[in-house]
Amino acid sequence: MEAKKRKVLAEPFKIKMVEPLKITTEEYRINALKKAGYNPFLLRADDVFIDLLTDSGTGAMSDRQWGGIMTGDESYAGAKSWEHLETVVKDLTGMPFILPTHQGRAAERILYGILGGKDKIFISNTHFDTTRANIEFTGATAIDVMPDEANDPEIYLPFKGNIDLAKVKTLVDDYGKENIAAIIITVTNNSAGGQPVSMENVKALRGICDENELLLVIDGCRIAENSYFIKHREKGFENKSYIEIAQEMLRLGDAFIMSSKKDGLVNIGGLLTLKDEALSVKCKNLLIISEGFTTYGGLAGRDMEALSIGLVEVFDKDYLHYRIRSTEYLGENLKRMGIPVVWPIGGHAVYIDAKKLYPNIPIEQYPGQALVCDLYVNGGIRCVEVGSVMFGKYDPSGNLIPAANELVRLAIPRRVYTQSHIDYVIEVFEDILKLRNQERGYKITYEPAFLRHFTATFEKLN
Ligand SMILES: *Cc1c(COP(=O)(O)O)cnc(C)c1O
């Protein structure tokens, strides 16, 4: 059966176990949102119908993975499940030293804790927020270098997540190679909309690292999704399998960091893999202090078993086609309706330009927050603002310094929602379009000093 030729994107799985969703009324949701201070992070998940808050750790495991949960080996050291995981990850990365961690950020804290420190510089296409936080925590500086044209939300570029190679060279010359701790390429580029990175870009980056004896880290928690884009957009990869493409890319790195909560197809876990033995010894010492022994690193045997299986399933061609197409399907339909979406659609999420959608709401009144609240009230859909609530700062006189864009992210969990759920989301946006001329924004009534979007509360303005 060839899914490509059909209009309906039929899921390449059938459902063996169901989790009921609560259907609520609009009145119920208005009340729930008010109680949550107009911040969907503070809603009870049970009050949400379609949860598009994040794709991290929210995916559904397969029957084979659940089988692995039962057969997981819980031995403290040298468990069978560890051997299974180590074999799969060595085959994927080609790297000899494999360290399991409880999440991606634990791998980051270990590696960047060793490489970082005052006066050190890290360069990336875009540092993900936990990556930046772990680097800055050591006193080091994290610099993002994207090509200028990639900041345009409407321009089509096949590999809009690429790093700007010319800017990398300039930075290395300016700071001196001895001060560069590492270059980190994030694939796909999460903070820049889940946009892919080309093989050509990573190969050229490898060249710069070789010339200057720099360490290249691949933050590849969406490496399978990135491989899909390479096969379908980059010349020379048409006949390679997704796993072959991932293997080729990972062999260009000196280290690989992964949050298994994404393309690991599990609900918890992380990985750090390394080529260099001396560096791996330092990392293992920190791993034992903070995560656990080297053959489990903060994971149960059953977690490692499920991850070993997930890392193989994620490269299945039918799964990846469904995965990338279902995200695109949502984005393309919203665009067709006249909803301003960031283009092209990335791998794991659709981003909406709330400033354009709600032109009458001033930025100081957070148009993205207004859209997030409207989606919940109108359809029980939960998503997140990625704009001035998340990234805004204040000048000395207390005026808002807005973020570069006022976006809203609809992140798609893996294997969780069917096409009819996605069609439902599209239908809710028909109601949203009718609100486009509203002038009701929000004001912040409480905010913490750091990462305010998680816990801030709001008041609806009249
Ligand atoms: C999620 C993510 C991380 C952090 O991983 P956690 O498992 O959430 O700690 C790091 N980098 C990228 C690109 C991510 O998407």
The ligand as an ORCA input file, in Angstrom:
! r2SCAN-3c Opt
* xyz 0 1
  C      14.712     18.539     24.444
  C      16.029     18.992     23.977
  C      17.143     18.990     24.835
  C      17.033     18.666     26.315
  O      16.605     17.374     26.547
  P      15.729     16.968     27.830
  O      15.550     15.497     27.669
  O      14.451     17.734     27.791
  O      16.538     17.292     29.042
  C      18.369     19.377     24.303
  N      18.492     19.758     23.018
  C      17.440     19.788     22.186
  C      17.633     20.214     20.765
  C      16.171     19.424     22.630
  O      15.124     19.470     21.795
*
